[in-house]
Amino acid sequence: MPHTIATDTCQGVADCVDACPVACIKPGTIKNKKGTDYFWIDFSTCIDCGICYQVCPVEGAVIADEMPELQRET
């Protein structure tokens, strides 16, 4: 099961983007509720490796379950 980026918790650090081996992490097109850039995980591409979860410095931004209600694509 893919991981999820809680887009309203994400601070746009992007450590996950560089670490992802399958490039499934995409930038949002607008700011999140906090007014920062954010990223989201394409569930159809994610291989559930967990690297994003390991490298993210923002507590609670990456969740180890597929929870589409916590992320938005745009």
Secondary structure, DSSP 8 states (H G I E B T S, - for coil): ---EE-TTT-----HHHHH-TT--EEE-SS--TTSS--EEE-TTT-----HHHHH--STTSEESS--GGG----
